[in-house]
Amino acid sequence: MKVGFALLFWLVSAGAGLAAEPLRVAVSIAPQAWLVEAVGGPEVEVLTVLRPGSNAATFSPPPSVLRKLGRQAVYFAIGVPFEQAWLPALRKAMPGLRIVALQQGLVRIEGVAHAGHAHDFDPHVWTSVANLRRMAARIRDELIHLRPSESTRFTANWRMLDERLKQLDTELRERLAPHRGAAFMVFHPAWGYFARDYGLRQIVIEPFGKQVGPRRLMRLIERARRERIAVVFVQPQFSERQARLIADAIGGRVTRLDPLAHDIAATLRRAARAFANEARR
């Protein structure tokens, strides 16, 4: 009996160990990782391709990342610029890798033409809470497809996330409702979906991916004064120099926001607070 019990214990332990093997999932950017981790919980292990601080327009995945992709169950794409160059080659090199384009099915807006964006749509779809909710549901479905045994867990996690995102959307709408129609200025055009959702207007400093000349800089300052702009958003992947020149000239404030940061909900909340607080000054 003791031997039989020991054998049974070993088999159960071994089976538990096999069940605990995480589902390997790859994503392009950190905000996607935040979504996948929220839906998948400890059942998933996420590989984020874009390195922290890297520019999504010029990034090229190193060989070490490409080797890891061969061990992933699924790759969630999202339409960022670096995918345009290497996803076709990845499909050819790894025909067995499941690639899911999360941006498909979303209502996208026209992009601002600038260097590095070889497409017609603004790729920054994750700066919209509504888009985050739709992508989270797509992630839920894909994870259930890959691991049906965890469907109850994935569904429960998704419901909790969706409720959090609904509450976030309500909070942002209430905070920004008094400012509908107002404008903010950005160095890089990453906030178009955020502006669309809450009735704001995004004015872009660098539409062509480079520093602007003195004449355009003066026109931007004049426009910022006319529009009574109080805040200029910058992100760590780009220079702040010209954004600060404009902010100083109009008596506004530069706010650093990283749309590629992991916790996208916290980033969107911070963006809304920064805009509302500066608009009241």
Secondary structure, DSSP 8 states (H G I E B T S, - for coil): -HHHHHHHHHHHHHHHHHHT--EEEEESSHHHHHHHHHHHGGGEEEEE-S-TT--TTT----HHHHHHHTT-SEEEE---HHHHHHHHHHHHH-TTSEEEETTTTS---B----TT--SSB---GGG-HHHHHHHHHHHHHHHHHH-GGGHHHHHHHHHHHHHHHHHHHHHHHHHHGGGTT-EEEESSS--HHHHHHTT-EEEES-TTSS---HHHHHHHHHHHHHTT--EEEE-TTS--HHHHHHHHHHT-EEEE--TTSS-HHHHHHHHHHHHHHHHT-
